[in-house]
Amino acid sequence: MAEVILKDLSKSFGNDVGIADLSMTIPDGAFVVLLGPTGAGKTTTLRLISGLEKADAGEVWIGGRNVGSETPAQRDVAMVFQQYSLYPHLSVRDNLAFPLKSPILNTPADEIERKVAEVASVLQISHKLDNKATALSGGEMQRVSIGRALVRDPSIYLMDEPLSSLDAKLRTDLRVELKRIQANLGATLLYVTHDQIEAMTMATHVGVLNEGRLVQYGTPREIYENPNSLYVASRLGLPRINIVPADVFGGMPSGVTQIGMRPEHIQQGEGQEAEVQRVEHLGDQARLHLMLKGHAITTIADPHTTYTPGAHIKIAPKNPLCFDAEGVRIS
Ligand SMILES: Nc1ncnc2c1ncn2[C@@H]1O[C@H](COP(=O)(O)OP(=O)(O)OP(=O)(O)O)[C@@H](O)[C@H]1O
């Protein structure tokens, strides 16, 4: 596996900015998750690293090589797309074996068989190895396309929402497996997701993109606990962080115009009186949806809470994040 360095990378499509001056180091063995809303430039970043797209400016370094003039094959990256891309006329076994049969790798037959069996087992598709790729459900096809990447030992795995088409149970299983595989192999991974739990549990690093720019890069905990802007604070956390004008609670230092409160950072029993709008019982906890001076606020409560809609509850922020009028974090 390898370290990947992006230096001042830019790519536009006509008037649309794909990526702007993106610099980022993906350490060898890191699991880096890219977060950002649609159009932020996540897929473009993966395509620039893989060589499917050519940068307007800047450099991509993989394992100490500037790969600007290399083809995708020479770059030795394994990419998994959101939508499966299989060879329909081949069996699942042959689809999985295909990357290992390339003349560059020249893998011995017994090694191919071992790897295919191992990956099929991890992805829970061993019983489908002799099926035609087309005789599979959508979720199974996606597992085969993940498997086609995992049989290889590339410089970096590039994955674009690989689990988004799977059902919840399989998604949870594969999330754990992917993380285990990455940790065991020491694999380097760049991974795009909109899924909060995937980002928090799998990533060693999270990069937050906004309109093609990297606006913060750090561990998931740093991004969650110490976001540098309101934009970044809103990217991680479910339920989302509550943002209210500073004067709703008052007592904030000058210059603070908005405060951010994670649902778990709201003190109950003191402060301003809010009205309960809705209570969601989730089993291990309850979510309270409150209204305070026209602002919707979500917080969490004991799973056996007896609050019902219409009840009143006093709340106060506990260590809120403070932002200025532009959304820049000021404390
Ligand atoms: N082939 C293309 N032709 C024209 N514009 C493109 C092309 N690829 C990307 N773009 C534009 O570049 C910007 C970034 O797109 P990109 O696909 O990288 O975003 P993304 O963060 O991956 O979004 P999503 O979450 O929807 O996949 C968008 O404005 C998009 O319209």
The ligand as a MOL file (V3000), in Angstrom:
LIG
                    3D

  0  0  0     0  0            999 V3000
M  V30 BEGIN CTAB
M  V30 COUNTS 31 33 0 0 0
M  V30 BEGIN ATOM
M  V30 1 N -18.0520 14.9150 -16.3390 0
M  V30 2 C -18.5040 16.0800 -15.8620 0
M  V30 3 N -18.9760 17.0320 -16.7000 0
M  V30 4 C -19.4290 18.2250 -16.2400 0
M  V30 5 N -19.4300 18.5790 -14.9490 0
M  V30 6 C -18.9760 17.6840 -14.0520 0
M  V30 7 C -18.4960 16.3850 -14.4730 0
M  V30 8 N -18.0930 15.7190 -13.3580 0
M  V30 9 C -18.3260 16.5360 -12.3250 0
M  V30 10 N -18.8550 17.7250 -12.7310 0
M  V30 11 C -19.2050 18.8720 -11.8660 0
M  V30 12 O -18.1810 19.0420 -10.8950 0
M  V30 13 C -18.7220 19.3310 -9.6170 0
M  V30 14 C -18.3020 18.2620 -8.6300 0
M  V30 15 O -18.9120 17.0280 -8.9740 0
M  V30 16 P -18.6340 15.6680 -8.1980 0
M  V30 17 O -19.3160 14.5830 -8.9690 0
M  V30 18 O -17.1920 15.5090 -7.9450 0
M  V30 19 O -19.3970 15.9350 -6.8250 0
M  V30 20 P -19.6930 14.9250 -5.6290 0
M  V30 21 O -19.2330 15.6170 -4.3900 0
M  V30 22 O -19.0820 13.6000 -5.9110 0
M  V30 23 O -21.2880 14.8460 -5.6340 0
M  V30 24 P -22.2800 13.5890 -5.3200 0
M  V30 25 O -22.3610 13.4870 -3.8330 0
M  V30 26 O -23.5540 14.0210 -5.9370 0
M  V30 27 O -21.6900 12.3720 -5.9810 0
M  V30 28 C -20.2440 19.4180 -9.8100 0
M  V30 29 O -20.5670 20.7750 -10.0180 0
M  V30 30 C -20.4750 18.6130 -11.0760 0
M  V30 31 O -21.6050 19.0800 -11.7580 0
M  V30 END ATOM
M  V30 BEGIN BOND
M  V30 1 1 1 2
M  V30 2 1 2 3
M  V30 3 2 2 7
M  V30 4 2 3 4
M  V30 5 1 4 5
M  V30 6 2 5 6
M  V30 7 1 6 7
M  V30 8 1 6 10
M  V30 9 1 7 8
M  V30 10 2 8 9
M  V30 11 1 9 10
M  V30 12 1 10 11
M  V30 13 1 11 12
M  V30 14 1 11 30
M  V30 15 1 12 13
M  V30 16 1 13 14
M  V30 17 1 13 28
M  V30 18 1 14 15
M  V30 19 1 15 16
M  V30 20 2 16 17
M  V30 21 1 16 18
M  V30 22 1 16 19
M  V30 23 1 19 20
M  V30 24 2 20 21
M  V30 25 1 20 22
M  V30 26 1 20 23
M  V30 27 1 23 24
M  V30 28 2 24 25
M  V30 29 1 24 26
M  V30 30 1 24 27
M  V30 31 1 28 29
M  V30 32 1 28 30
M  V30 33 1 30 31
M  V30 END BOND
M  V30 END CTAB
M  END
